[in-house]
Amino acid sequence: MKKNRAFLKWAGGKYPLLGDIEKHLPDGECLIEPFVGAGSVFLNTDYSHYILADINNDLIDLYNIVKTRTAEYISASSAMFIPDNNNADNYYRFRAEFNRCKEPLRRAVLFLYLNRHGYNGLCRYNLKGEFNVPFGRYKKPYFPEAELNHFALKAQRAEFHCLSYEACMEMADSNSVVYCDPPYAPLSPTANFTAYHTNSFSPREQAHLAEMAEKLVSKRIPVLISNHDTPDTREWYKAAQHYQVKVRRSISSNGGTRKKVDELLALYSPVAP
């Protein structure tokens, strides 16, 4: 089956791991994702309903606009993807506009422009909440029209919320399956890539997420979590079944070398009555 790509570029996107994730996701009526990110799992599964959340309000506002104002959004966004806008001067001018902008449609248009023209598709904010990713220097940034249309169609089955992971998980009921893709645990004290938004995801938050998963599975609601495979994650998820993911990701480490890193899927399955 053809895999559907997200319309955003996204650090830590799950597109390469879809086969493994789908294999371990239980059946259910509603898939709940407290860390939806670019939405690759949502776009490549077939649940009747989706509850999708993220703490990044720009992301959630964008998704609601793509869902409800699709043609208007695609028309306004495509106008930004012209050669004249693919230079550093215009990029930084649009980035400054984005950081001042309060109008939802224009802000959503600028978000996609910055995502596709900025460095490595990163989404990063400073402590004032200002988007601060530098210009990416791509030859011809891709405008994802087909991906936007597919997302908008699938989004008719989804509701999008700007919520904490905890508040989102509390929306689960007996018909739900929960998939969590938190900011990954660092591989070492110096390799902390978790500050994608103005909040970072601490070890305490990682442990609390595991506690929330145990709470849900005690109510017969299955939970699947993905993360780096480290001694910490295996300890946090000790109440789950562990599956080491063989699709590997290269991550830069100190000294400029690159090494392969295993990932872990932790499945909290209700015990049969």
TIPA-195122 format. One record per atom (N, C-alpha, C): residue in three letters; atom name; x, y, z. Coordinates in steps of 0.001 Angstrom, whole numbers, padded with zeros to 6 digits, m for minus. Atoms other than C-alpha are relative to their C-alpha. Layout:
TIPA-195122
r	a	east	north	up
ALA	CA	X	Y	Z
...
END
This chain:
TIPA-195122
r	a	east	north	up
MET	N	000841	m001191	000000
MET	CA	000000	000000	000000
MET	C	000883	001249	000000
LYS	N	m000765	m001245	000085
LYS	CA	001238	003497	m000894
LYS	C	m000040	000735	001344
LYS	N	m000053	m000783	m001228
LYS	CA	002431	005469	002111
LYS	C	m000211	001471	m000341
ASN	N	000295	m001415	000210
ASN	CA	001182	009031	002418
ASN	C	000942	000861	000830
ARG	N	m000926	m000891	m000694
ARG	CA	003660	011743	003278
ARG	C	m000744	001193	000595
ALA	N	000520	m001220	m000606
ALA	CA	002905	014655	005594
ALA	C	000356	001200	m000878
PHE	N	m000321	m001190	000806
PHE	CA	002805	018127	004029
PHE	C	001076	000865	000657
LEU	N	m001069	m000717	m000692
LEU	CA	005240	019463	006668
LEU	C	001255	m000862	000063
LYS	N	m001245	000679	m000378
LYS	CA	008899	018575	007053
LYS	C	000071	000066	001515
TRP	N	000095	000008	m001465
TRP	CA	009355	017551	010681
TRP	C	001117	m000828	000611
ALA	N	m001051	000731	m000727
ALA	CA	012265	016591	012940
ALA	C	m000641	m001137	000782
GLY	N	000543	001143	m000733
GLY	CA	011613	013114	014303
GLY	C	m001273	m000564	m000592
GLY	N	001205	000532	000646
GLY	CA	008806	012390	011814
GLY	C	000039	m001525	m000080
LYS	N	000094	001466	m000117
LYS	CA	007586	008790	011894
LYS	C	m000144	m000716	m001340
TYR	N	000170	000632	001308
TYR	CA	007397	008162	008132
TYR	C	000894	m001236	m000181
PRO	N	m000853	001189	000218
PRO	CA	010434	005773	008125
PRO	C	m000405	m001211	000846
LEU	N	000334	001088	m000935
LEU	CA	008954	003694	010981
LEU	C	m001446	m000462	m000109
LEU	N	001438	000278	000074
LEU	CA	005364	003422	009773
LEU	C	m000331	m001486	000030
GLY	N	000281	001441	000043
GLY	CA	005530	m000305	009039
GLY	C	000030	m000626	001381
ASP	N	m000125	000555	m001353
ASP	CA	006701	m001134	012561
ASP	C	m001109	000515	000915
ILE	N	001037	m000581	m000861
ILE	CA	004242	001246	014233
ILE	C	m001355	m000630	m000309
GLU	N	001295	000583	000388
GLU	CA	001250	m000059	012254
GLU	C	m000130	m001444	000482
LYS	N	000021	001413	m000406
LYS	CA	002205	m003639	013095
LYS	C	m000383	m000162	001470
HIS	N	000229	000123	m001436
HIS	CA	001959	m002948	016832
HIS	C	m001171	000848	000511
LEU	N	001143	m000801	m000444
LEU	CA	m000973	m000492	016913
LEU	C	m001236	m000882	000097
PRO	N	001201	000830	m000124
PRO	CA	m004063	m002264	018281
PRO	C	m001184	000577	m000787
ASP	N	001245	m000451	000621
ASP	CA	m007484	m002081	016648
ASP	C	m000803	000821	001003
GLY	N	000878	m000805	m000847
GLY	CA	m010030	000400	017982
GLY	C	m000809	000932	m000870
GLU	N	000834	m000945	000752
GLU	CA	m012546	003038	016984
GLU	C	000731	001323	m000223
CYS	N	m000583	m001342	000020
CYS	CA	m010535	006168	017789
CYS	C	001486	m000065	000329
LEU	N	m001432	m000125	m000307
LEU	CA	m006786	006830	017578
LEU	C	000243	001369	000606
ILE	N	m000353	m001241	m000687
ILE	CA	m005561	009455	020037
ILE	C	001515	000172	m000065
GLU	N	m001432	m000319	000057
GLU	CA	m002187	011113	019420
GLU	C	000256	001287	000787
PRO	N	m000286	m001206	m000792
PRO	CA	m001055	013511	022182
PRO	C	001173	000830	m000533
PHE	N	m001152	m000701	000584
PHE	CA	002088	014447	020173
PHE	C	m000097	m000180	m001521
VAL	N	000291	000357	001398
VAL	CA	000756	014561	016615
VAL	C	001125	000373	m000955
GLY	N	m001080	m000384	000913
GLY	CA	003727	016394	015036
GLY	C	m000526	000193	m001409
ALA	N	000407	m000168	001398
ALA	CA	003493	016207	011238
ALA	C	m001139	m000934	m000404
GLY	N	001188	000814	000253
GLY	CA	000837	013492	011442
GLY	C	000180	m001222	m000869
SER	N	m000211	001154	000887
SER	CA	002439	010588	009555
SER	C	m000802	m001232	000427
VAL	N	000763	001176	m000467
VAL	CA	000751	007946	011750
VAL	C	m001487	000198	m000292
PHE	N	001382	m000354	000344
PHE	CA	m002640	009668	011415
PHE	C	m000274	m000227	m001482
LEU	N	000219	000052	001444
LEU	CA	m002221	009839	007623
LEU	C	000087	m001412	m000572
ASN	N	m000242	001339	000531
ASN	CA	m001355	006158	007269
ASN	C	m000661	m001109	000814
THR	N	000793	000994	m000728
THR	CA	m003827	004402	009572
THR	C	m001465	000214	m000362
ASP	N	001408	m000074	000419
ASP	CA	m007548	003763	009195
ASP	C	m000935	m000224	001183
TYR	N	000940	000020	m001117
TYR	CA	m009472	004499	012371
TYR	C	m001234	000831	m000380
SER	N	001225	m000738	000304
SER	CA	m013062	005800	012343
SER	C	000107	001468	000395
HIS	N	m000089	m001357	m000530
HIS	CA	m012096	008885	014327
HIS	C	001400	000211	000587
TYR	N	m001317	m000352	m000537
TYR	CA	m008956	010703	015461
TYR	C	m000120	001204	000934
ILE	N	m000180	m001160	m000880
ILE	CA	m008188	013007	018399
ILE	C	001491	000287	000009
LEU	N	m001404	m000301	000255
LEU	CA	m004906	014739	017583
LEU	C	000368	001299	000716
ALA	N	m000372	m001152	m000823
ALA	CA	m003107	017133	019906
ALA	C	001488	000291	m000077
ASP	N	m001396	m000426	m000092
ASP	CA	000110	019074	020258
ASP	C	000007	001263	000850
ILE	N	m000076	m001240	m000774
ILE	CA	001309	021864	022562
ILE	C	000329	001196	m000889
ASN	N	m000339	m001092	000915
ASN	CA	002322	023921	019493
ASN	C	m001290	000538	m000625
ASN	N	001270	m000539	000507
ASN	CA	m000679	026155	018848
ASN	C	000081	000401	m001466
ASP	N	m000130	m000303	001434
ASP	CA	000733	027235	015446
ASP	C	m000329	m001230	m000839
LEU	N	000247	001243	000720
LEU	CA	000621	023617	014333
LEU	C	m001498	m000339	m000017
ILE	N	001417	000355	m000099
ILE	CA	m002933	023019	015573
ILE	C	m000865	001007	m000759
ASP	N	000741	m001003	000776
ASP	CA	m004222	026326	014124
ASP	C	000131	m000274	m001495
LEU	N	m000236	000347	001403
LEU	CA	m002646	025358	010789
LEU	C	m000880	m001178	m000416
TYR	N	000768	001190	000364
TYR	CA	m004322	021934	010802
TYR	C	m001495	000302	m000082
ASN	N	001424	m000341	000053
ASN	CA	m007744	023390	011577
ASN	C	m000334	000847	m001225
ILE	N	000224	m000792	001214
ILE	CA	m007383	025885	008715
ILE	C	000062	m000879	m001244
VAL	N	m000081	000917	001146
VAL	CA	m006264	023178	006257
VAL	C	m001268	m000858	m000086
LYS	N	001216	000826	m000053
LYS	CA	m009270	021098	007376
LYS	C	m001229	000762	m000488
THR	N	001261	m000718	000226
THR	CA	m011901	023839	007050
THR	C	000043	001024	m001137
ARG	N	m000124	m001040	001041
ARG	CA	m010538	026323	004472
ARG	C	001019	m000449	m001043
THR	N	m001042	000663	000805
THR	CA	m008623	023973	002177
THR	C	000383	000771	m001260
ALA	N	m000302	m000643	001291
ALA	CA	m008907	025678	m001246
ALA	C	000607	001383	000213
GLU	N	m000502	m001347	m000301
GLU	CA	m008361	029162	000197
GLU	C	001436	m000073	000523
TYR	N	m001340	000143	m000572
TYR	CA	m005341	027974	002145
TYR	C	001023	m000398	m001068
ILE	N	m000936	000461	001035
ILE	CA	m003735	026137	m000792
ILE	C	000308	001119	m000980
SER	N	m000210	m001114	000925
SER	CA	m004229	029132	m003074
SER	C	000948	001037	000599
ALA	N	m000845	m001022	m000644
ALA	CA	m002666	031578	m000582
ALA	C	001417	m000513	000224
SER	N	m001329	000562	m000273
SER	CA	000216	029223	000277
SER	C	000816	m000190	m001269
SER	N	m000746	000258	001241
SER	CA	001132	028309	m003296
SER	C	000605	001292	m000543
ALA	N	m000507	m001292	000476
ALA	CA	001582	032028	m004062
ALA	C	001322	000381	000661
MET	N	m001258	m000282	m000701
MET	CA	004470	032075	m001560
MET	C	001178	m000767	m000594
PHE	N	m001059	000900	000490
PHE	CA	006408	029319	m003359
PHE	C	000429	000407	m001405
ILE	N	m000499	m000527	001269
ILE	CA	007948	031424	m006116
ILE	C	001494	000245	000145
PRO	N	m001462	m000184	m000096
PRO	CA	011649	031803	m006990
PRO	C	000410	001269	000740
ASP	N	m000368	m001269	m000648
ASP	CA	011676	035433	m005786
ASP	C	m000022	m000077	001518
ASN	N	000074	000121	m001459
ASN	CA	010818	034273	m002262
ASN	C	001026	m000973	000574
ASN	N	m000980	000975	m000469
ASN	CA	013609	031697	m002110
ASN	C	001381	000639	000136
ASN	N	m001293	m000625	m000310
ASN	CA	016349	033966	m000812
ASN	C	m000021	000453	001452
ALA	N	m000117	m000284	m001432
ALA	CA	017629	034913	002615
ALA	C	m000724	001279	000395
ASP	N	000628	m001278	m000363
ASP	CA	016390	038530	002558
ASP	C	m001507	m000158	000171
ASN	N	001446	000166	m000099
ASN	CA	012793	037577	001844
ASN	C	m000371	m000990	001103
TYR	N	000282	000959	m001063
TYR	CA	012931	034587	004183
TYR	C	m000032	000708	001361
TYR	N	m000054	m000660	m001315
TYR	CA	013969	036763	007142
TYR	C	m001091	001073	000129
ARG	N	001115	m000954	m000037
ARG	CA	011377	039395	006186
ARG	C	m001301	m000727	000344
PHE	N	001222	000773	m000295
PHE	CA	008628	036725	006194
PHE	C	000046	m000595	001416
ARG	N	m000114	000525	m001366
ARG	CA	009974	035241	009428
ARG	C	m000370	001089	001020
ALA	N	000341	m001116	m000904
ALA	CA	009734	038672	011107
ALA	C	m001503	000278	m000053
GLU	N	001448	m000191	000127
GLU	CA	006195	039070	009727
GLU	C	m000758	m001076	000789
PHE	N	000643	001097	m000725
PHE	CA	005241	035650	011113
PHE	C	000007	000267	001509
ASN	N	m000126	m000218	m001447
ASN	CA	006487	036609	014575
ASN	C	m000852	001168	000503
ARG	N	000910	m001090	m000380
ARG	CA	004281	039739	014547
ARG	C	m001464	m000335	m000292
CYS	N	001319	000221	000600
CYS	CA	001280	038216	012764
CYS	C	m000998	m000605	000990
LYS	N	001077	000534	m000846
LYS	CA	m001989	037639	014627
LYS	C	m001144	m000581	m000846
GLU	N	001118	000438	000850
GLU	CA	m004269	036897	011627
GLU	C	000178	m001493	m000317
PRO	N	m000226	001452	000059
PRO	CA	m004822	033087	011622
PRO	C	000359	m000548	m001381
LEU	N	m000290	000555	001326
LEU	CA	m004875	032396	007855
LEU	C	001401	000405	m000455
ARG	N	m001317	m000469	000434
ARG	CA	m001826	034540	007095
ARG	C	001104	m000685	000809
ARG	N	m001010	000662	m000840
ARG	CA	000077	033053	010040
ARG	C	000189	m001449	m000437
ALA	N	m000091	001393	000453
ALA	CA	m000729	029519	008808
ALA	C	000719	m000102	m001349
VAL	N	m000695	m000045	001302
VAL	CA	000440	030431	005278
VAL	C	001500	000191	000216
LEU	N	m001416	m000259	m000274
LEU	CA	003705	031813	006642
LEU	C	000668	m001199	000675
PHE	N	m000566	001166	m000686
PHE	CA	004189	028726	008833
PHE	C	000477	m001038	m001018
LEU	N	m000399	000987	001019
LEU	CA	004258	026419	005784
LEU	C	001173	000522	m000825
TYR	N	m001124	m000589	000732
TYR	CA	006523	028799	003868
TYR	C	001300	m000164	000801
LEU	N	m001206	000105	m000839
LEU	CA	008997	028885	006794
LEU	C	000422	m001455	000167
ASN	N	m000302	001424	m000158
ASN	CA	008767	025101	007243
ASN	C	000744	m000544	m001211
ARG	N	m000575	000546	001234
ARG	CA	009691	024429	003615
ARG	C	001237	000765	m000476
HIS	N	m001161	m000787	000417
HIS	CA	012257	027222	003173
HIS	C	001062	000105	001096
GLY	N	m000933	m000098	m001112
GLY	CA	013895	027068	006630
GLY	C	000923	m001202	000095
TYR	N	m001029	001029	m000110
TYR	CA	016847	024959	007671
TYR	C	m000579	m001323	000507
ASN	N	000283	001381	m000405
ASN	CA	016099	021223	007762
ASN	C	m001436	m000253	000471
GLY	N	001384	000189	m000429
GLY	CA	012365	021690	008303
GLY	C	m000189	000098	001501
LEU	N	000111	m000100	m001458
LEU	CA	012990	022552	011940
LEU	C	m001143	000929	000400
CYS	N	000982	m000899	m000595
CYS	CA	010306	024127	014111
CYS	C	000528	000351	001377
ARG	N	m000692	m000362	m001240
ARG	CA	012069	026049	016842
ARG	C	m000331	001445	000360
TYR	N	000348	m001329	m000492
TYR	CA	011199	029061	018971
TYR	C	000993	000413	001089
ASN	N	m000840	m000474	m001109
ASN	CA	013256	031262	021280
ASN	C	m000857	000167	001262
LEU	N	000721	m000079	m001277
LEU	CA	012292	031967	024891
LEU	C	m001101	001058	m000007
LYS	N	001101	m000963	000153
LYS	CA	010121	034887	023745
LYS	C	m001145	m000584	m000825
GLY	N	001027	000611	000835
GLY	CA	008123	032447	021633
GLY	C	000099	000369	m001466
GLU	N	m000191	m000396	001397
GLU	CA	009557	033767	018350
GLU	C	000650	m001138	m000788
PHE	N	m000579	001006	000901
PHE	CA	010250	031367	015474
PHE	C	001384	000491	m000403
ASN	N	m001370	m000495	000238
ASN	CA	014033	031500	014962
ASN	C	000846	m000938	m000859
VAL	N	m000762	000913	000878
VAL	CA	015016	028826	012392
VAL	C	000625	000797	m001148
PRO	N	m000631	m000750	001093
PRO	CA	017566	030157	009850
PRO	C	m000428	m000484	m001389
PHE	N	000308	000313	001400
PHE	CA	017179	030153	006059
PHE	C	000672	m001315	m000406
GLY	N	m000477	001345	000323
GLY	CA	017626	026699	004527
GLY	C	000832	m000149	m001258
ARG	N	m000798	000053	001237
ARG	CA	019224	027470	001121
ARG	C	m000316	m001227	m000856
TYR	N	000388	001093	000900
TYR	CA	017235	024884	m000883
TYR	C	m000123	000539	m001417
LYS	N	000023	m000436	001390
LYS	CA	017420	025013	m004670
LYS	C	m001412	000365	m000438
LYS	N	001396	m000259	000392
LYS	CA	013660	024733	m005212
LYS	C	m000920	m000658	001016
PRO	N	000889	000596	m001013
PRO	CA	011464	024212	m002145
PRO	C	m001287	m000543	m000625
TYR	N	001156	000718	000540
TYR	CA	008620	021789	m002839
TYR	C	m001293	000520	000619
PHE	N	001318	m000372	m000525
PHE	CA	005019	022964	m002535
PHE	C	m000882	m001253	000058
PRO	N	000640	001311	m000163
PRO	CA	003067	019975	m001127
PRO	C	m001521	000028	m000245
GLU	N	001442	m000150	000270
GLU	CA	m000305	020499	m002847
GLU	C	m000761	m001313	000154
ALA	N	000687	001302	m000113
ALA	CA	m001218	016803	m003156
ALA	C	m000086	m000437	001455
GLU	N	m000019	000391	m001410
GLU	CA	m000209	016198	000470
GLU	C	m000994	000829	000825
LEU	N	000981	m000847	m000684
LEU	CA	m002314	019160	001651
LEU	C	m001423	m000485	m000265
ASN	N	001342	000479	000340
ASN	CA	m005372	017868	m000208
ASN	C	m000314	m001317	000703
HIS	N	000227	001281	m000678
HIS	CA	m004931	014365	001219
HIS	C	m000221	000223	001497
PHE	N	000147	m000300	m001422
PHE	CA	m004491	015762	004738
PHE	C	m001398	000564	000278
ALA	N	001303	m000642	m000208
ALA	CA	m007630	017913	004396
ALA	C	m001136	m001013	m000073
LEU	N	001028	001040	000143
LEU	CA	m009687	014928	003241
LEU	C	m000029	m000899	001241
LYS	N	m000077	000886	m001164
LYS	CA	m008465	012689	006070
LYS	C	m000403	000749	001281
ALA	N	000283	m000802	m001198
ALA	CA	m008879	015544	008578
ALA	C	m001495	000118	000296
GLN	N	001446	m000053	m000273
GLN	CA	m012663	015365	008185
GLN	C	m000381	m001028	001072
ARG	N	000232	000998	m001057
ARG	CA	m012418	012352	010520
ARG	C	000711	000353	001305
ALA	N	m000876	m000325	m001135
ALA	CA	m010197	014196	012998
ALA	C	m000431	001277	000698
GLU	N	000097	m001258	m000739
GLU	CA	m010384	016805	015715
GLU	C	001387	000336	000516
PHE	N	m001343	m000470	m000359
PHE	CA	m007307	018888	016501
PHE	C	m000094	000915	001224
HIS	N	000033	m000754	m001252
HIS	CA	m006568	020316	019953
HIS	C	001397	000439	000404
CYS	N	m001246	m000446	m000621
CYS	CA	m003802	022441	021468
CYS	C	m000101	m000324	001479
LEU	N	000133	000540	m001358
LEU	CA	m003400	020472	024702
LEU	C	001320	m000605	000466
SER	N	m001096	000795	m000551
SER	CA	m000821	018985	027014
SER	C	m000262	m001478	m000284
TYR	N	000177	001439	000222
TYR	CA	m000209	015268	026512
TYR	C	m000907	m000607	001064
GLU	N	000799	000546	m001101
GLU	CA	m001803	014635	029895
GLU	C	m001488	000250	m000231
ALA	N	001408	m000333	000257
ALA	CA	m005046	016460	029058
ALA	C	m000543	m000786	m001182
CYS	N	000437	000766	001161
CYS	CA	m005187	014708	025695
CYS	C	m000255	m001463	000372
MET	N	000155	001412	m000379
MET	CA	m004685	011236	027203
MET	C	m001240	m000215	000871
GLU	N	001189	000113	m000839
GLU	CA	m007495	011948	029652
GLU	C	m001292	m000020	m000818
MET	N	001169	000075	000883
MET	CA	m009866	012141	026654
MET	C	m000274	m001432	m000470
ALA	N	000149	001382	000476
ALA	CA	m009386	008406	025986
ALA	C	m001131	m000712	000726
ASP	N	001022	000851	m000607
ASP	CA	m012272	006011	026557
ASP	C	000189	m001435	m000472
SER	N	m000173	001434	000264
SER	CA	m012868	002284	026104
SER	C	000087	m000332	m001487
ASN	N	m000099	000230	001445
ASN	CA	m013043	002653	022292
ASN	C	001304	000542	m000591
SER	N	m001195	m000710	000469
SER	CA	m009670	004430	022093
SER	C	001248	m000880	m000025
VAL	N	m001380	000477	000012
VAL	CA	m006128	003457	021163
VAL	C	000859	001263	000064
VAL	N	m000840	m001191	m000150
VAL	CA	m003377	005902	022194
VAL	C	001391	m000284	m000555
TYR	N	m001377	000098	000493
TYR	CA	m000126	006415	020261
TYR	C	000746	001264	000410
CYS	N	m000805	m001118	m000505
CYS	CA	002522	008613	021913
CYS	C	001370	000029	m000667
ASP	N	m001313	m000216	000594
ASP	CA	005531	010004	020064
ASP	C	000617	001232	000662
PRO	N	m000508	m001174	m000724
PRO	CA	007077	012281	022714
PRO	C	001332	000466	m000572
PRO	N	m001384	m000377	000315
PRO	CA	010213	014358	022148
PRO	C	000928	m001066	000567
TYR	N	m000777	001172	m000390
TYR	CA	012856	011648	022285
TYR	C	000940	000287	001166
ALA	N	m000953	m000089	m001113
ALA	CA	014919	011007	025386
ALA	C	001398	000197	m000576
PRO	N	m001364	m000181	000512
PRO	CA	018494	012259	024908
PRO	C	000825	m001264	000154
LEU	N	m000880	001179	m000053
LEU	CA	021097	009609	024161
LEU	C	001132	000200	000993
SER	N	m001035	m000316	m000984
SER	CA	023532	011410	026463
SER	C	m000367	001355	000599
PRO	N	000352	m001296	m000613
PRO	CA	023426	014446	028794
PRO	C	000203	001196	m000932
THR	N	m000268	m001134	000896
THR	CA	024807	016645	025978
THR	C	m000849	m000053	m001269
ALA	N	000739	000165	001262
ALA	CA	022541	015325	023221
ALA	C	m001486	000256	000203
ASN	N	001400	m000275	m000310
ASN	CA	019334	017013	024266
ASN	C	m000638	000807	m001123
PHE	N	000648	m000644	001145
PHE	CA	017284	017762	021136
PHE	C	m001480	000259	000266
THR	N	001436	000067	m000280
THR	CA	013965	017999	022950
THR	C	m000704	001352	000009
ALA	N	000667	m001293	m000113
ALA	CA	013310	021750	022960
ALA	C	m000540	000467	m001355
TYR	N	000596	m000394	001280
TYR	CA	011258	021838	019738
TYR	C	m000897	001219	000174
HIS	N	000843	m001162	m000268
HIS	CA	008854	024337	021300
HIS	C	000641	000741	001159
THR	N	m000634	m000728	m001091
THR	CA	009442	026774	024152
THR	C	000116	m000870	001248
ASN	N	m000137	000939	m001124
ASN	CA	008930	023898	026607
ASN	C	000917	m001148	m000405
SER	N	m000762	001214	000285
SER	CA	011432	021060	026836
SER	C	m000617	m001159	000774
PHE	N	000635	001186	m000572
PHE	CA	010492	017510	027755
PHE	C	001030	m000697	000881
SER	N	m001018	000453	m000951
SER	CA	012421	016540	030888
SER	C	m000146	m001493	000301
PRO	N	000142	001392	m000453
PRO	CA	013153	013044	032260
PRO	C	m001212	m000200	000907
ARG	N	001182	000104	m000867
ARG	CA	010441	013749	034840
ARG	C	m001273	m000124	m000849
GLU	N	001160	000098	000903
GLU	CA	007945	014314	031997
GLU	C	m000040	m001368	m000683
GLN	N	m000058	001319	000638
GLN	CA	009126	011132	030272
GLN	C	m000559	m001067	000949
ALA	N	000469	000983	m000981
ALA	CA	008511	009136	033461
ALA	C	m001499	000164	000264
HIS	N	001429	m000239	m000238
HIS	CA	005117	010789	033975
HIS	C	m000842	m000523	m001158
LEU	N	000708	000559	001160
LEU	CA	004084	009848	030432
LEU	C	m000175	m001511	000168
ALA	N	000102	001444	m000228
ALA	CA	004850	006204	031280
ALA	C	m001040	m000306	001089
GLU	N	001020	000188	m001050
GLU	CA	002745	006530	034446
GLU	C	m001406	000181	m000564
MET	N	001309	m000212	000641
MET	CA	m000138	007908	032367
MET	C	m000399	m001203	m000845
ALA	N	000280	001185	000823
ALA	CA	000178	004939	029997
ALA	C	m000455	m001167	000880
GLU	N	000398	001079	m000931
GLU	CA	m000006	002510	032956
GLU	C	m001415	000232	000535
LYS	N	001342	m000343	m000492
LYS	CA	m003095	004354	034227
LYS	C	m001059	m000353	m001054
LEU	N	000975	000296	001061
LEU	CA	m004831	004030	030853
LEU	C	m000154	m001498	m000220
VAL	N	000110	001442	000259
VAL	CA	m003981	000352	030356
VAL	C	m000745	m000696	001133
SER	N	000782	000567	m001112
SER	CA	m005438	m000342	033813
SER	C	m001500	000177	m000224
LYS	N	001409	m000205	000380
LYS	CA	m008700	000997	032325
LYS	C	m000327	m000703	m001323
ARG	N	000177	000805	001211
ARG	CA	m008299	m001412	029382
ARG	C	000102	000823	m001286
ILE	N	m000267	m000827	001181
ILE	CA	m007108	001296	026963
ILE	C	001453	m000219	m000405
PRO	N	m001390	000269	000403
PRO	CA	m004009	000229	024962
PRO	C	000757	001276	m000375
VAL	N	m000867	m001145	000293
VAL	CA	m001083	002628	024578
VAL	C	001281	m000515	m000649
LEU	N	m001282	000289	000652
LEU	CA	001901	002478	022179
LEU	C	000849	001262	000075
ILE	N	m000929	m001142	m000092
ILE	CA	004932	004742	022798
ILE	C	001253	m000312	m000810
SER	N	m001284	000140	000698
SER	CA	007964	005280	020563
SER	C	001026	000924	000643
ASN	N	m001071	m000807	m000586
ASN	CA	011315	006566	021801
ASN	C	001339	m000615	m000403
HIS	N	m001307	000651	000141
HIS	CA	015061	005948	021643
HIS	C	000043	m001248	000886
ASP	N	m000214	001196	m000825
ASP	CA	016078	002519	022932
ASP	C	001218	000246	000882
THR	N	m001075	m000296	m000962
THR	CA	018117	003435	026022
THR	C	m000329	m000689	001322
PRO	N	000323	000556	m001326
PRO	CA	018438	002073	029562
PRO	C	m001117	000775	000704
ASP	N	001060	m000811	m000626
ASP	CA	016243	004974	030718
ASP	C	m001381	m000361	m000544
THR	N	001333	000276	000553
THR	CA	013406	004268	028291
THR	C	m000460	m001401	000374
ARG	N	000399	001362	m000405
ARG	CA	013466	000559	029096
ARG	C	m000444	m000029	001462
GLU	N	000425	m000082	m001403
GLU	CA	013174	001447	032775
GLU	C	m001357	000704	000107
TRP	N	001287	m000710	m000059
TRP	CA	010378	003988	032257
TRP	C	m001146	m000897	m000473
TYR	N	001066	000814	000599
TYR	CA	008423	001527	030121
TYR	C	000060	m001454	000449
LYS	N	m000203	001392	m000448
LYS	CA	009130	m001550	032238
LYS	C	m001310	m000782	000060
ALA	N	001297	000698	m000057
ALA	CA	005393	m002352	032450
ALA	C	m000547	m000347	m001383
ALA	N	000466	000227	001379
ALA	CA	005119	m002580	028633
ALA	C	000785	m001126	m000664
GLN	N	m000766	000907	000862
GLN	CA	006131	m005104	025985
GLN	C	000935	000863	m000849
HIS	N	m000995	m000781	000734
HIS	CA	009305	m003898	024257
HIS	C	000277	m000616	m001367
TYR	N	m000359	000435	001352
TYR	CA	009971	m004102	020519
TYR	C	001081	000933	m000514
GLN	N	m001074	m000814	000556
GLN	CA	013299	m002915	019158
GLN	C	m000252	000177	m001498
VAL	N	000290	m000318	001394
VAL	CA	012803	m001169	015832
VAL	C	001289	m000085	m000802
LYS	N	m001218	000242	000772
LYS	CA	015256	m002264	013176
LYS	C	000271	001080	m001044
VAL	N	m000272	m001169	000843
VAL	CA	014785	000795	010964
VAL	C	000785	000961	000869
ARG	N	m000866	m000785	m000873
ARG	CA	017592	002969	012248
ARG	C	000189	001406	m000535
ARG	N	m000167	m001407	000342
ARG	CA	018227	006682	012270
ARG	C	001410	000429	000366
SER	N	m001325	m000527	m000321
SER	CA	021615	008370	012058
SER	C	m000154	001300	000774
ILE	N	000055	m001218	m000824
ILE	CA	022131	011008	014730
ILE	C	001421	000480	000218
SER	N	m001340	m000553	m000201
SER	CA	025104	013325	014921
SER	C	000367	m000065	001471
SER	N	m000485	000019	m001378
SER	CA	027184	012857	018041
SER	C	001234	000884	000083
ASN	N	m001181	m000846	m000168
ASN	CA	030103	014787	019487
ASN	C	001164	m000576	m000801
GLY	N	m001149	000432	000783
GLY	CA	033231	014677	017374
GLY	C	m000310	m000094	m001474
GLY	N	000343	m000051	001417
GLY	CA	031357	014970	014092
GLY	C	m000245	m001353	m000635
THR	N	000274	001310	000579
THR	CA	030896	011233	013643
THR	C	m001504	m000246	000024
ARG	N	001415	000348	m000002
ARG	CA	027511	009642	012905
ARG	C	m000114	m001462	000401
LYS	N	000177	001384	m000410
LYS	CA	026239	006503	014571
LYS	C	m001462	m000394	m000156
LYS	N	001351	000523	000134
LYS	CA	023199	004310	014198
LYS	C	m000617	m000169	001379
VAL	N	000687	000042	m001290
VAL	CA	020606	004393	016961
VAL	C	m001253	m000858	m000114
ASP	N	001216	000809	m000017
ASP	CA	017977	001792	017779
ASP	C	m001149	000780	000628
GLU	N	001190	m000600	m000592
GLU	CA	014437	002844	018552
GLU	C	m000816	m001080	000682
LEU	N	000782	000924	m000807
LEU	CA	011990	001274	020966
LEU	C	m001480	000320	m000165
LEU	N	001447	m000122	m000090
LEU	CA	008259	000661	020687
LEU	C	m000429	m000718	001270
ALA	N	000477	000565	m001267
ALA	CA	006632	000084	024076
ALA	C	m001518	m000114	m000062
LEU	N	001445	000239	000132
LEU	CA	003167	m001489	023971
LEU	C	m000591	m000401	001346
TYR	N	000776	000287	m001207
TYR	CA	000868	m001362	026970
TYR	C	m001313	m000631	m000455
SER	N	001183	000726	000446
SER	CA	m001754	m004032	026256
SER	C	m000850	m000414	001207
PRO	N	000847	000487	m001095
PRO	CA	m004759	m004689	028500
PRO	C	000099	m001522	000133
VAL	N	m000027	001454	m000243
VAL	CA	m004582	m008144	030086
VAL	C	m001376	m000560	m000285
ALA	N	001287	000629	000313
ALA	CA	m007313	m010472	028805
ALA	C	m000736	m000326	001299
PRO	N	000763	000282	m001232
PRO	CA	m010136	m010803	031363
PRO	C	m000086	m001486	000292
END
